[in-house]
Amino acid sequence: MRPALPALLLTPFLAFIAGAQTPAKPVDPLHAWIGLKDGSSLENWDQWHIAEERRLVAQLLAVQGPRTVENTLLPFDRAEMNLTLAGNQTQIMFAVNPNKDIRDKAQALAQVVAAEGAAVSLNQDIYHALAGVDITHADAATKHYMERNLLEYRLGGVDKDQPTRDKVKQLQDRITEISLKFARNVQDDVRKVTVTDKTDLEGLPADYIARHKPAADGTIVLTTDTPDMTPVVTYAKSPKLRQAMFLAYANRAYPANVAVLKDLLDARQQLASILGFATWADLATADQMIGSAPKMKSFLDQVDVASRDRAKKEFGLLQDFVRSKDPSALPMTIADSQYWNEQYRRSAYAFDSQSVRPYFAYATVETGILKTASRLFHVEFRPSDAPVWDTSVHAYDVYDAGQKAGRIYLDMHPREGKDKWFSESGLILGMKGEQLPEATLVCNFPGGSAEDPGLMQFSDVGTFFHEFGHMMHEVLGGKQRWAGQSGITTEGDFVEAPSQMLEEMFHDPTILQSFAKDYKTGEVMPLEMIARMNRASYYGRASWVQQQLLYSTYALQVHNQPPAQVDFDALLKQDFARFNPYQFLPDDHFYAAFTHLTGYSSNYYTYVLDKVIAVDFFSAFDPNNLLDGPTALRYRHTVLEPGSSKPAEQLVQDFLGHPESVDALKTWMDKEFEPIPGATKK
């Protein structure tokens, strides 16, 4: 569905074009952070792009005579590009700018940009102008682009009367405002766990303990930032500390976001009803690959059948292990799950995830992923001296066949006020022959200071590969004629497929040995260690799928019934009991910080659908020659480079030669995970 970027309707912005003062041209119209001194300069930057959008809209509406691709669709696309540019970079400044005043202004401006987009999406004159373009002789990409735009307009309510369109705009504005408030509450709520007995830190890595010095009174303060939280729930022997950290993390923004989320569901349901849909989930899936909420539920049920028995087998192995080691730990709570899974992997596969951390110092991993992507996608990454928004950010120019093809930014470590999640964001949409694409990663990995090498867990490295997959899609798909088809502008439930495919590369010994080296000795990670790490990682795959089904089902359910009937806690307990074998903790209110409820809304199923597609994609590669075989270039050409110039289903068909199949997921889950005979802890 078209993002709810709000607006002023046509009459006021024609008045603006006629007589209002044009904002001063920014120091750099393509980069909001260059020359950014304060909130007012960010506001001028946004208003300049809004003025450009309005100028282009006025130009296309002023056309006399036959409407063509050149005189109507082209200015429309460039108008949309200006709004997207303003929206993307305002959101990034909200998420990462070190200056709180700028973040505050960005939060307000995001609503202004959203309002502008909503008005454009509800303007009947623009819709009729586009519908009047003769595309009989246009190329296939242009026809697809026009069809998608007209569909989005119809789903947005452009065919409603003026009072209804006014109400739609009000609701879209309201949804934007509430979503930003939800995200800000999570972003700002960094909770603390105070350790009064240092023996509670037993089991944690030595470098972790060294970074957390006791205060004068002997207490040690930990935060819910990921580099603090993840090691505790994975390694701490103390059940009390694990549970305290788990609940502190799960309850960020609780209870503040309960009312916020209720307001969001209510506004979404009102909008769906006005637009003729029974529920928000019906509206949100109408322009996706899945097609409808009932089809989504059917798909989730199919995956449940495929994964449930496998997940039960995995949990049975774990439960038997815990019973043999510490019967008092049964039944296990959800706060204990990562710890006991780690202990089981140590015993069953002779794999201690701490043992690989010295091979995954952050700087080494960054270099390794760049080298891997360079070989796989036949591009080159050169350090760039481009201005960045914080000194910790690394910028690289991307070269393809010796020509600059785009730029990427890596903002990879936590800091005060920064978004606490792991994500990729487009900054600039590429346009063939006119504008190069740019994108950024916003992550929270360990490291970022001279005294901290940033030793990562193997799951962190997998996350890095995942997010980098998004970025390569953004850059390599950024050579379209139409900005609106550039990079990750496909159907929303396809966007995770390329990123999840790249995750699979992480298990390859050749790739790992190219960069996984001990940060002190330079020793390459031994093949035997890689084999144990991979074998251990195969265990738990079906349980991971079940966990994703929990999130997907919960996101669907809260958006697929009258908001007044939604009981967040009752639904969470119900879904937890269905998909999770651990004991539920009554104080767990994770939905208050589940930011995907504002982004993907009802459509979290995207991760499950795209895992099915991703492992099917990966199965087409030669396991003995992942990077240099012919499949890599074919994947680049057929899946990434087209952007959204084709329907996502066609991209899948072009590469696989058949539609995606759950059979590939079954094979992926069945990867050998039986315990290794005679394994001992290492």
Helices and strands as residue ranges (DSSP letters): H 10-19, H 39-61, I 69-73, H 74-96, H 100-121, H 124-131, H 140-155, H 162-188, E 192-195, G 198-201, H 206-211, E 220-223, H 226-235, H 239-250, H 256-274, H 280-284, H 293-325, G 327-329, G 334-336, H 337-349, G 353-359, H 362-377, E 380-383, E 394-400, E 403-411, E 423-428, E 438-442, H 458-476, G 483-485, G 492-494, H 496-504, G 505-507, H 509-513, H 527-538, H 541-558, G 563-565, H 568-579, G 590-593, H 596-599, H 606-619, H 630-635, I 636-640, H 648-656, H 662-669
